[in-house]
Amino acid sequence: MECEGADQARYKCAPPRPTAMSSSITLPVCSCCKRHIMPNDMCVKFDCPSCAGELVWRCESCREAARGYECSKCHFAGP
């Protein structure tokens, strides 16, 4: 709770703290449609079935539509 002026003295509120925003957050990208996957999206992630060298992300719509994906390391193509 932020208080100003008389309220700050009355309720003994602490001065507002600076908010630090991290700019290093990177969202995963769907391996099929290349859109960013948000934290609450219904998605799946798994290692490439062929080489296990890359993490494959699939969003809910690509999974349901059975869109294909391709591993960027070994070029394995899956449904």
PDB file of N, CA, C and O in Angstrom:
ATOM      1  N   MET A   1       0.843  -1.178   0.000  1.00  0.00           N
ATOM      2  CA  MET A   1       0.000   0.000   0.000  1.00  0.00           C
ATOM      3  C   MET A   1       0.880   1.230   0.000  1.00  0.00           C
ATOM      4  O   MET A   1       1.776   1.363   0.834  1.00  0.00           O
ATOM      5  N   GLU A   2       0.626   2.131  -0.935  1.00  0.00           N
ATOM      6  CA  GLU A   2       1.388   3.361  -1.001  1.00  0.00           C
ATOM      7  C   GLU A   2       0.595   4.468  -0.321  1.00  0.00           C
ATOM      8  O   GLU A   2      -0.602   4.628  -0.564  1.00  0.00           O
ATOM      9  N   CYS A   3       1.269   5.227   0.527  1.00  0.00           N
ATOM     10  CA  CYS A   3       0.625   6.332   1.222  1.00  0.00           C
ATOM     11  C   CYS A   3       1.366   7.606   0.884  1.00  0.00           C
ATOM     12  O   CYS A   3       2.577   7.595   0.665  1.00  0.00           O
ATOM     13  N   GLU A   4       0.628   8.711   0.843  1.00  0.00           N
ATOM     14  CA  GLU A   4       1.263   9.988   0.537  1.00  0.00           C
ATOM     15  C   GLU A   4       0.840  11.025   1.571  1.00  0.00           C
ATOM     16  O   GLU A   4      -0.240  10.931   2.154  1.00  0.00           O
ATOM     17  N   GLY A   5       1.685  11.995   1.786  1.00  0.00           N
ATOM     18  CA  GLY A   5       1.369  13.131   2.638  1.00  0.00           C
ATOM     19  C   GLY A   5       0.948  12.735   4.032  1.00  0.00           C
ATOM     20  O   GLY A   5       1.667  12.023   4.733  1.00  0.00           O
ATOM     21  N   ALA A   6      -0.251  13.210   4.440  1.00  0.00           N
ATOM     22  CA  ALA A   6      -0.768  12.967   5.786  1.00  0.00           C
ATOM     23  C   ALA A   6      -0.995  11.484   6.035  1.00  0.00           C
ATOM     24  O   ALA A   6      -0.797  11.007   7.153  1.00  0.00           O
ATOM     25  N   ASP A   7      -1.404  10.759   5.021  1.00  0.00           N
ATOM     26  CA  ASP A   7      -1.630   9.325   5.179  1.00  0.00           C
ATOM     27  C   ASP A   7      -0.346   8.600   5.573  1.00  0.00           C
ATOM     28  O   ASP A   7      -0.385   7.648   6.352  1.00  0.00           O
ATOM     29  N   GLN A   8       0.785   9.045   5.041  1.00  0.00           N
ATOM     30  CA  GLN A   8       2.054   8.378   5.345  1.00  0.00           C
ATOM     31  C   GLN A   8       2.392   8.513   6.826  1.00  0.00           C
ATOM     32  O   GLN A   8       2.851   7.551   7.443  1.00  0.00           O
ATOM     33  N   ALA A   9       2.174   9.681   7.397  1.00  0.00           N
ATOM     34  CA  ALA A   9       2.451   9.883   8.817  1.00  0.00           C
ATOM     35  C   ALA A   9       1.396   9.183   9.664  1.00  0.00           C
ATOM     36  O   ALA A   9       1.714   8.621  10.712  1.00  0.00           O
ATOM     37  N   ARG A  10       0.169   9.212   9.225  1.00  0.00           N
ATOM     38  CA  ARG A  10      -0.943   8.645   9.987  1.00  0.00           C
ATOM     39  C   ARG A  10      -0.862   7.126  10.071  1.00  0.00           C
ATOM     40  O   ARG A  10      -1.063   6.561  11.146  1.00  0.00           O
ATOM     41  N   TYR A  11      -0.574   6.464   8.972  1.00  0.00           N
ATOM     42  CA  TYR A  11      -0.545   5.007   8.942  1.00  0.00           C
ATOM     43  C   TYR A  11       0.862   4.421   9.019  1.00  0.00           C
ATOM     44  O   TYR A  11       1.038   3.203   9.000  1.00  0.00           O
ATOM     45  N   LYS A  12       1.846   5.284   9.104  1.00  0.00           N
ATOM     46  CA  LYS A  12       3.243   4.870   9.183  1.00  0.00           C
ATOM     47  C   LYS A  12       3.608   3.913   8.040  1.00  0.00           C
ATOM     48  O   LYS A  12       4.197   2.854   8.255  1.00  0.00           O
ATOM     49  N   CYS A  13       3.241   4.316   6.830  1.00  0.00           N
ATOM     50  CA  CYS A  13       3.546   3.513   5.638  1.00  0.00           C
ATOM     51  C   CYS A  13       4.989   3.732   5.234  1.00  0.00           C
ATOM     52  O   CYS A  13       5.528   4.834   5.338  1.00  0.00           O
ATOM     53  N   ALA A  14       5.575   2.694   4.790  1.00  0.00           N
ATOM     54  CA  ALA A  14       6.945   2.790   4.287  1.00  0.00           C
ATOM     55  C   ALA A  14       6.916   3.454   2.915  1.00  0.00           C
ATOM     56  O   ALA A  14       5.935   3.322   2.182  1.00  0.00           O
ATOM     57  N   PRO A  15       7.974   4.159   2.566  1.00  0.00           N
ATOM     58  CA  PRO A  15       8.014   4.771   1.233  1.00  0.00           C
ATOM     59  C   PRO A  15       8.016   3.661   0.169  1.00  0.00           C
ATOM     60  O   PRO A  15       8.536   2.572   0.410  1.00  0.00           O
ATOM     61  N   PRO A  16       7.445   3.934  -0.983  1.00  0.00           N
ATOM     62  CA  PRO A  16       7.389   2.903  -2.018  1.00  0.00           C
ATOM     63  C   PRO A  16       8.788   2.450  -2.425  1.00  0.00           C
ATOM     64  O   PRO A  16       9.697   3.263  -2.589  1.00  0.00           O
ATOM     65  N   ARG A  17       8.939   1.154  -2.583  1.00  0.00           N
ATOM     66  CA  ARG A  17      10.223   0.606  -3.015  1.00  0.00           C
ATOM     67  C   ARG A  17      10.299   0.604  -4.528  1.00  0.00           C
ATOM     68  O   ARG A  17       9.288   0.391  -5.197  1.00  0.00           O
ATOM     69  N   PRO A  18      11.472   0.836  -5.075  1.00  0.00           N
ATOM     70  CA  PRO A  18      11.603   0.759  -6.529  1.00  0.00           C
ATOM     71  C   PRO A  18      11.373  -0.682  -6.988  1.00  0.00           C
ATOM     72  O   PRO A  18      11.807  -1.634  -6.339  1.00  0.00           O
ATOM     73  N   THR A  19      10.691  -0.816  -8.104  1.00  0.00           N
ATOM     74  CA  THR A  19      10.397  -2.138  -8.638  1.00  0.00           C
ATOM     75  C   THR A  19      11.430  -2.474  -9.707  1.00  0.00           C
ATOM     76  O   THR A  19      11.619  -1.726 -10.666  1.00  0.00           O
ATOM     77  N   ALA A  20      12.082  -3.595  -9.527  1.00  0.00           N
ATOM     78  CA  ALA A  20      13.073  -4.022 -10.507  1.00  0.00           C
ATOM     79  C   ALA A  20      12.421  -5.018 -11.458  1.00  0.00           C
ATOM     80  O   ALA A  20      11.877  -6.034 -11.027  1.00  0.00           O
ATOM     81  N   MET A  21      12.479  -4.728 -12.726  1.00  0.00           N
ATOM     82  CA  MET A  21      11.934  -5.631 -13.735  1.00  0.00           C
ATOM     83  C   MET A  21      13.106  -6.333 -14.425  1.00  0.00           C
ATOM     84  O   MET A  21      14.089  -5.705 -14.819  1.00  0.00           O
ATOM     85  N   SER A  22      12.973  -7.610 -14.552  1.00  0.00           N
ATOM     86  CA  SER A  22      14.022  -8.376 -15.205  1.00  0.00           C
ATOM     87  C   SER A  22      13.785  -8.374 -16.709  1.00  0.00           C
ATOM     88  O   SER A  22      12.681  -8.667 -17.167  1.00  0.00           O
ATOM     89  N   SER A  23      14.795  -8.054 -17.459  1.00  0.00           N
ATOM     90  CA  SER A  23      14.669  -8.062 -18.913  1.00  0.00           C
ATOM     91  C   SER A  23      15.252  -9.329 -19.505  1.00  0.00           C
ATOM     92  O   SER A  23      15.369  -9.453 -20.724  1.00  0.00           O
ATOM     93  N   SER A  24      15.621 -10.279 -18.642  1.00  0.00           N
ATOM     94  CA  SER A  24      16.254 -11.493 -19.142  1.00  0.00           C
ATOM     95  C   SER A  24      15.297 -12.673 -19.256  1.00  0.00           C
ATOM     96  O   SER A  24      15.736 -13.802 -19.477  1.00  0.00           O
ATOM     97  N   ILE A  25      13.992 -12.429 -19.107  1.00  0.00           N
ATOM     98  CA  ILE A  25      13.023 -13.506 -19.224  1.00  0.00           C
ATOM     99  C   ILE A  25      12.833 -13.834 -20.694  1.00  0.00           C
ATOM    100  O   ILE A  25      12.567 -12.953 -21.511  1.00  0.00           O
ATOM    101  N   THR A  26      12.973 -15.111 -21.021  1.00  0.00           N
ATOM    102  CA  THR A  26      12.731 -15.539 -22.394  1.00  0.00           C
ATOM    103  C   THR A  26      11.652 -16.602 -22.382  1.00  0.00           C
ATOM    104  O   THR A  26      11.741 -17.584 -21.645  1.00  0.00           O
ATOM    105  N   LEU A  27      10.648 -16.406 -23.191  1.00  0.00           N
ATOM    106  CA  LEU A  27       9.563 -17.358 -23.294  1.00  0.00           C
ATOM    107  C   LEU A  27       9.914 -18.423 -24.318  1.00  0.00           C
ATOM    108  O   LEU A  27      10.550 -18.126 -25.329  1.00  0.00           O
ATOM    109  N   PRO A  28       9.505 -19.664 -24.067  1.00  0.00           N
ATOM    110  CA  PRO A  28       9.749 -20.698 -25.072  1.00  0.00           C
ATOM    111  C   PRO A  28       8.899 -20.434 -26.314  1.00  0.00           C
ATOM    112  O   PRO A  28       7.880 -19.747 -26.250  1.00  0.00           O
ATOM    113  N   VAL A  29       9.331 -20.987 -27.432  1.00  0.00           N
ATOM    114  CA  VAL A  29       8.649 -20.801 -28.707  1.00  0.00           C
ATOM    115  C   VAL A  29       8.174 -22.152 -29.209  1.00  0.00           C
ATOM    116  O   VAL A  29       8.909 -23.137 -29.141  1.00  0.00           O
ATOM    117  N   CYS A  30       6.945 -22.202 -29.713  1.00  0.00           N
ATOM    118  CA  CYS A  30       6.403 -23.443 -30.268  1.00  0.00           C
ATOM    119  C   CYS A  30       7.265 -23.868 -31.460  1.00  0.00           C
ATOM    120  O   CYS A  30       7.573 -23.052 -32.328  1.00  0.00           O
ATOM    121  N   SER A  31       7.643 -25.115 -31.498  1.00  0.00           N
ATOM    122  CA  SER A  31       8.489 -25.627 -32.579  1.00  0.00           C
ATOM    123  C   SER A  31       7.736 -25.713 -33.898  1.00  0.00           C
ATOM    124  O   SER A  31       8.356 -25.844 -34.953  1.00  0.00           O
ATOM    125  N   CYS A  32       6.414 -25.641 -33.855  1.00  0.00           N
ATOM    126  CA  CYS A  32       5.603 -25.737 -35.075  1.00  0.00           C
ATOM    127  C   CYS A  32       5.265 -24.359 -35.643  1.00  0.00           C
ATOM    128  O   CYS A  32       5.655 -24.029 -36.763  1.00  0.00           O
ATOM    129  N   CYS A  33       4.536 -23.558 -34.863  1.00  0.00           N
ATOM    130  CA  CYS A  33       4.032 -22.273 -35.363  1.00  0.00           C
ATOM    131  C   CYS A  33       4.929 -21.089 -35.002  1.00  0.00           C
ATOM    132  O   CYS A  33       4.706 -19.978 -35.483  1.00  0.00           O
ATOM    133  N   LYS A  34       5.924 -21.313 -34.174  1.00  0.00           N
ATOM    134  CA  LYS A  34       6.917 -20.300 -33.777  1.00  0.00           C
ATOM    135  C   LYS A  34       6.340 -19.156 -32.932  1.00  0.00           C
ATOM    136  O   LYS A  34       6.966 -18.102 -32.825  1.00  0.00           O
ATOM    137  N   ARG A  35       5.155 -19.346 -32.330  1.00  0.00           N
ATOM    138  CA  ARG A  35       4.641 -18.299 -31.453  1.00  0.00           C
ATOM    139  C   ARG A  35       5.142 -18.554 -30.035  1.00  0.00           C
ATOM    140  O   ARG A  35       5.452 -19.687 -29.667  1.00  0.00           O
ATOM    141  N   HIS A  36       5.218 -17.486 -29.247  1.00  0.00           N
ATOM    142  CA  HIS A  36       5.674 -17.608 -27.869  1.00  0.00           C
ATOM    143  C   HIS A  36       4.652 -18.369 -27.040  1.00  0.00           C
ATOM    144  O   HIS A  36       3.446 -18.199 -27.220  1.00  0.00           O
ATOM    145  N   ILE A  37       5.129 -19.197 -26.145  1.00  0.00           N
ATOM    146  CA  ILE A  37       4.268 -19.956 -25.256  1.00  0.00           C
ATOM    147  C   ILE A  37       4.250 -19.249 -23.909  1.00  0.00           C
ATOM    148  O   ILE A  37       5.288 -19.053 -23.278  1.00  0.00           O
ATOM    149  N   MET A  38       3.053 -18.874 -23.482  1.00  0.00           N
ATOM    150  CA  MET A  38       2.884 -18.156 -22.234  1.00  0.00           C
ATOM    151  C   MET A  38       2.867 -19.147 -21.063  1.00  0.00           C
ATOM    152  O   MET A  38       2.582 -20.326 -21.271  1.00  0.00           O
ATOM    153  N   PRO A  39       3.163 -18.698 -19.847  1.00  0.00           N
ATOM    154  CA  PRO A  39       3.269 -19.608 -18.703  1.00  0.00           C
ATOM    155  C   PRO A  39       2.055 -20.487 -18.435  1.00  0.00           C
ATOM    156  O   PRO A  39       2.232 -21.628 -18.008  1.00  0.00           O
ATOM    157  N   ASN A  40       0.839 -20.019 -18.660  1.00  0.00           N
ATOM    158  CA  ASN A  40      -0.343 -20.824 -18.356  1.00  0.00           C
ATOM    159  C   ASN A  40      -0.918 -21.551 -19.575  1.00  0.00           C
ATOM    160  O   ASN A  40      -1.988 -22.152 -19.482  1.00  0.00           O
ATOM    161  N   ASP A  41      -0.229 -21.504 -20.704  1.00  0.00           N
ATOM    162  CA  ASP A  41      -0.708 -22.205 -21.897  1.00  0.00           C
ATOM    163  C   ASP A  41      -0.641 -23.715 -21.685  1.00  0.00           C
ATOM    164  O   ASP A  41       0.235 -24.221 -20.984  1.00  0.00           O
ATOM    165  N   MET A  42      -1.575 -24.416 -22.300  1.00  0.00           N
ATOM    166  CA  MET A  42      -1.578 -25.881 -22.244  1.00  0.00           C
ATOM    167  C   MET A  42      -0.660 -26.383 -23.356  1.00  0.00           C
ATOM    168  O   MET A  42      -1.091 -26.549 -24.497  1.00  0.00           O
ATOM    169  N   CYS A  43       0.581 -26.619 -23.025  1.00  0.00           N
ATOM    170  CA  CYS A  43       1.560 -27.032 -24.016  1.00  0.00           C
ATOM    171  C   CYS A  43       2.298 -28.271 -23.515  1.00  0.00           C
ATOM    172  O   CYS A  43       2.131 -28.694 -22.371  1.00  0.00           O
ATOM    173  N   VAL A  44       3.115 -28.839 -24.396  1.00  0.00           N
ATOM    174  CA  VAL A  44       3.966 -29.957 -24.004  1.00  0.00           C
ATOM    175  C   VAL A  44       5.392 -29.646 -24.419  1.00  0.00           C
ATOM    176  O   VAL A  44       5.628 -28.896 -25.366  1.00  0.00           O
ATOM    177  N   LYS A  45       6.332 -30.227 -23.703  1.00  0.00           N
ATOM    178  CA  LYS A  45       7.740 -30.122 -24.072  1.00  0.00           C
ATOM    179  C   LYS A  45       8.358 -31.491 -23.887  1.00  0.00           C
ATOM    180  O   LYS A  45       8.024 -32.216 -22.949  1.00  0.00           O
ATOM    181  N   PHE A  46       9.259 -31.837 -24.787  1.00  0.00           N
ATOM    182  CA  PHE A  46       9.932 -33.132 -24.713  1.00  0.00           C
ATOM    183  C   PHE A  46      11.228 -33.057 -25.498  1.00  0.00           C
ATOM    184  O   PHE A  46      11.395 -32.193 -26.358  1.00  0.00           O
ATOM    185  N   ASP A  47      12.136 -33.961 -25.199  1.00  0.00           N
ATOM    186  CA  ASP A  47      13.386 -34.045 -25.954  1.00  0.00           C
ATOM    187  C   ASP A  47      13.101 -34.623 -27.330  1.00  0.00           C
ATOM    188  O   ASP A  47      12.169 -35.409 -27.496  1.00  0.00           O
ATOM    189  N   CYS A  48      13.890 -34.241 -28.302  1.00  0.00           N
ATOM    190  CA  CYS A  48      13.740 -34.784 -29.653  1.00  0.00           C
ATOM    191  C   CYS A  48      13.799 -36.308 -29.570  1.00  0.00           C
ATOM    192  O   CYS A  48      14.726 -36.850 -28.966  1.00  0.00           O
ATOM    193  N   PRO A  49      12.831 -37.013 -30.163  1.00  0.00           N
ATOM    194  CA  PRO A  49      12.821 -38.474 -30.087  1.00  0.00           C
ATOM    195  C   PRO A  49      14.005 -39.129 -30.784  1.00  0.00           C
ATOM    196  O   PRO A  49      14.344 -40.273 -30.482  1.00  0.00           O
ATOM    197  N   SER A  50      14.635 -38.421 -31.711  1.00  0.00           N
ATOM    198  CA  SER A  50      15.733 -39.000 -32.473  1.00  0.00           C
ATOM    199  C   SER A  50      17.090 -38.780 -31.807  1.00  0.00           C
ATOM    200  O   SER A  50      17.840 -39.728 -31.575  1.00  0.00           O
ATOM    201  N   CYS A  51      17.396 -37.518 -31.501  1.00  0.00           N
ATOM    202  CA  CYS A  51      18.739 -37.217 -30.989  1.00  0.00           C
ATOM    203  C   CYS A  51      18.763 -36.818 -29.515  1.00  0.00           C
ATOM    204  O   CYS A  51      19.826 -36.836 -28.894  1.00  0.00           O
ATOM    205  N   ALA A  52      17.636 -36.465 -28.955  1.00  0.00           N
ATOM    206  CA  ALA A  52      17.518 -35.987 -27.570  1.00  0.00           C
ATOM    207  C   ALA A  52      18.399 -34.769 -27.312  1.00  0.00           C
ATOM    208  O   ALA A  52      18.714 -34.455 -26.164  1.00  0.00           O
ATOM    209  N   GLY A  53      18.789 -34.095 -28.372  1.00  0.00           N
ATOM    210  CA  GLY A  53      19.672 -32.943 -28.244  1.00  0.00           C
ATOM    211  C   GLY A  53      18.968 -31.612 -28.202  1.00  0.00           C
ATOM    212  O   GLY A  53      19.597 -30.586 -27.943  1.00  0.00           O
ATOM    213  N   GLU A  54      17.689 -31.605 -28.448  1.00  0.00           N
ATOM    214  CA  GLU A  54      16.941 -30.351 -28.448  1.00  0.00           C
ATOM    215  C   GLU A  54      15.611 -30.554 -27.754  1.00  0.00           C
ATOM    216  O   GLU A  54      15.003 -31.621 -27.844  1.00  0.00           O
ATOM    217  N   LEU A  55      15.168 -29.522 -27.064  1.00  0.00           N
ATOM    218  CA  LEU A  55      13.878 -29.554 -26.397  1.00  0.00           C
ATOM    219  C   LEU A  55      12.820 -29.065 -27.388  1.00  0.00           C
ATOM    220  O   LEU A  55      12.932 -27.963 -27.924  1.00  0.00           O
ATOM    221  N   VAL A  56      11.807 -29.876 -27.627  1.00  0.00           N
ATOM    222  CA  VAL A  56      10.729 -29.543 -28.556  1.00  0.00           C
ATOM    223  C   VAL A  56       9.547 -29.031 -27.740  1.00  0.00           C
ATOM    224  O   VAL A  56       9.108 -29.686 -26.795  1.00  0.00           O
ATOM    225  N   TRP A  57       9.038 -27.867 -28.106  1.00  0.00           N
ATOM    226  CA  TRP A  57       7.856 -27.285 -27.470  1.00  0.00           C
ATOM    227  C   TRP A  57       6.721 -27.312 -28.472  1.00  0.00           C
ATOM    228  O   TRP A  57       6.919 -26.986 -29.642  1.00  0.00           O
ATOM    229  N   ARG A  58       5.516 -27.702 -28.023  1.00  0.00           N
ATOM    230  CA  ARG A  58       4.341 -27.685 -28.889  1.00  0.00           C
ATOM    231  C   ARG A  58       3.189 -27.029 -28.146  1.00  0.00           C
ATOM    232  O   ARG A  58       2.833 -27.441 -27.042  1.00  0.00           O
ATOM    233  N   CYS A  59       2.605 -25.998 -28.764  1.00  0.00           N
ATOM    234  CA  CYS A  59       1.461 -25.322 -28.151  1.00  0.00           C
ATOM    235  C   CYS A  59       0.215 -26.191 -28.307  1.00  0.00           C
ATOM    236  O   CYS A  59       0.212 -27.161 -29.065  1.00  0.00           O
ATOM    237  N   GLU A  60      -0.823 -25.834 -27.591  1.00  0.00           N
ATOM    238  CA  GLU A  60      -2.047 -26.632 -27.589  1.00  0.00           C
ATOM    239  C   GLU A  60      -2.665 -26.737 -28.980  1.00  0.00           C
ATOM    240  O   GLU A  60      -3.094 -27.819 -29.383  1.00  0.00           O
ATOM    241  N   SER A  61      -2.715 -25.629 -29.720  1.00  0.00           N
ATOM    242  CA  SER A  61      -3.362 -25.670 -31.036  1.00  0.00           C
ATOM    243  C   SER A  61      -2.574 -26.520 -32.036  1.00  0.00           C
ATOM    244  O   SER A  61      -3.175 -27.222 -32.848  1.00  0.00           O
ATOM    245  N   CYS A  62      -1.258 -26.468 -31.990  1.00  0.00           N
ATOM    246  CA  CYS A  62      -0.453 -27.294 -32.901  1.00  0.00           C
ATOM    247  C   CYS A  62      -0.556 -28.772 -32.533  1.00  0.00           C
ATOM    248  O   CYS A  62      -0.574 -29.636 -33.410  1.00  0.00           O
ATOM    249  N   ARG A  63      -0.623 -29.055 -31.255  1.00  0.00           N
ATOM    250  CA  ARG A  63      -0.785 -30.438 -30.799  1.00  0.00           C
ATOM    251  C   ARG A  63      -2.118 -31.005 -31.260  1.00  0.00           C
ATOM    252  O   ARG A  63      -2.179 -32.108 -31.803  1.00  0.00           O
ATOM    253  N   GLU A  64      -3.188 -30.243 -31.039  1.00  0.00           N
ATOM    254  CA  GLU A  64      -4.524 -30.709 -31.414  1.00  0.00           C
ATOM    255  C   GLU A  64      -4.686 -30.859 -32.920  1.00  0.00           C
ATOM    256  O   GLU A  64      -5.395 -31.753 -33.380  1.00  0.00           O
ATOM    257  N   ALA A  65      -4.034 -29.992 -33.690  1.00  0.00           N
ATOM    258  CA  ALA A  65      -4.128 -30.058 -35.148  1.00  0.00           C
ATOM    259  C   ALA A  65      -3.107 -31.028 -35.743  1.00  0.00           C
ATOM    260  O   ALA A  65      -3.087 -31.235 -36.957  1.00  0.00           O
ATOM    261  N   ALA A  66      -2.266 -31.619 -34.908  1.00  0.00           N
ATOM    262  CA  ALA A  66      -1.214 -32.566 -35.328  1.00  0.00           C
ATOM    263  C   ALA A  66      -0.284 -31.955 -36.374  1.00  0.00           C
ATOM    264  O   ALA A  66       0.108 -32.614 -37.337  1.00  0.00           O
ATOM    265  N   ARG A  67       0.063 -30.676 -36.168  1.00  0.00           N
ATOM    266  CA  ARG A  67       1.015 -30.017 -37.070  1.00  0.00           C
ATOM    267  C   ARG A  67       2.407 -30.591 -36.827  1.00  0.00           C
ATOM    268  O   ARG A  67       2.772 -30.923 -35.700  1.00  0.00           O
ATOM    269  N   GLY A  68       3.152 -30.696 -37.878  1.00  0.00           N
ATOM    270  CA  GLY A  68       4.493 -31.262 -37.791  1.00  0.00           C
ATOM    271  C   GLY A  68       5.515 -30.300 -37.217  1.00  0.00           C
ATOM    272  O   GLY A  68       5.322 -29.084 -37.236  1.00  0.00           O
ATOM    273  N   TYR A  69       6.593 -30.850 -36.713  1.00  0.00           N
ATOM    274  CA  TYR A  69       7.709 -30.059 -36.201  1.00  0.00           C
ATOM    275  C   TYR A  69       8.986 -30.677 -36.733  1.00  0.00           C
ATOM    276  O   TYR A  69       8.988 -31.817 -37.198  1.00  0.00           O
ATOM    277  N   GLU A  70      10.070 -29.925 -36.662  1.00  0.00           N
ATOM    278  CA  GLU A  70      11.361 -30.441 -37.108  1.00  0.00           C
ATOM    279  C   GLU A  70      12.432 -30.042 -36.109  1.00  0.00           C
ATOM    280  O   GLU A  70      12.502 -28.887 -35.688  1.00  0.00           O
ATOM    281  N   CYS A  71      13.262 -30.998 -35.732  1.00  0.00           N
ATOM    282  CA  CYS A  71      14.383 -30.742 -34.831  1.00  0.00           C
ATOM    283  C   CYS A  71      15.431 -29.938 -35.600  1.00  0.00           C
ATOM    284  O   CYS A  71      15.799 -30.307 -36.715  1.00  0.00           O
ATOM    285  N   SER A  72      15.907 -28.856 -35.019  1.00  0.00           N
ATOM    286  CA  SER A  72      16.895 -28.020 -35.710  1.00  0.00           C
ATOM    287  C   SER A  72      18.295 -28.637 -35.692  1.00  0.00           C
ATOM    288  O   SER A  72      19.164 -28.218 -36.456  1.00  0.00           O
ATOM    289  N   LYS A  73      18.517 -29.624 -34.830  1.00  0.00           N
ATOM    290  CA  LYS A  73      19.835 -30.261 -34.772  1.00  0.00           C
ATOM    291  C   LYS A  73      19.962 -31.428 -35.738  1.00  0.00           C
ATOM    292  O   LYS A  73      20.894 -31.473 -36.541  1.00  0.00           O
ATOM    293  N   CYS A  74      19.013 -32.390 -35.662  1.00  0.00           N
ATOM    294  CA  CYS A  74      19.137 -33.594 -36.489  1.00  0.00           C
ATOM    295  C   CYS A  74      18.136 -33.627 -37.639  1.00  0.00           C
ATOM    296  O   CYS A  74      18.159 -34.545 -38.458  1.00  0.00           O
ATOM    297  N   HIS A  75      17.249 -32.619 -37.700  1.00  0.00           N
ATOM    298  CA  HIS A  75      16.230 -32.499 -38.749  1.00  0.00           C
ATOM    299  C   HIS A  75      15.203 -33.617 -38.743  1.00  0.00           C
ATOM    300  O   HIS A  75      14.589 -33.911 -39.768  1.00  0.00           O
ATOM    301  N   PHE A  76      15.017 -34.242 -37.582  1.00  0.00           N
ATOM    302  CA  PHE A  76      13.953 -35.230 -37.432  1.00  0.00           C
ATOM    303  C   PHE A  76      12.621 -34.510 -37.528  1.00  0.00           C
ATOM    304  O   PHE A  76      12.435 -33.467 -36.901  1.00  0.00           O
ATOM    305  N   ALA A  77      11.691 -35.052 -38.306  1.00  0.00           N
ATOM    306  CA  ALA A  77      10.365 -34.466 -38.467  1.00  0.00           C
ATOM    307  C   ALA A  77       9.349 -35.357 -37.775  1.00  0.00           C
ATOM    308  O   ALA A  77       9.329 -36.570 -37.982  1.00  0.00           O
ATOM    309  N   GLY A  78       8.516 -34.754 -36.961  1.00  0.00           N
ATOM    310  CA  GLY A  78       7.509 -35.503 -36.237  1.00  0.00           C
ATOM    311  C   GLY A  78       6.124 -34.913 -36.418  1.00  0.00           C
ATOM    312  O   GLY A  78       5.980 -33.775 -36.865  1.00  0.00           O
ATOM    313  N   PRO A  79       5.127 -35.670 -36.078  1.00  0.00           N
ATOM    314  CA  PRO A  79       3.750 -35.185 -36.231  1.00  0.00           C
ATOM    315  C   PRO A  79       3.349 -34.189 -35.152  1.00  0.00           C
ATOM    316  O   PRO A  79       2.220 -33.698 -35.154  1.00  0.00           O
TER     317      PRO A  79
END
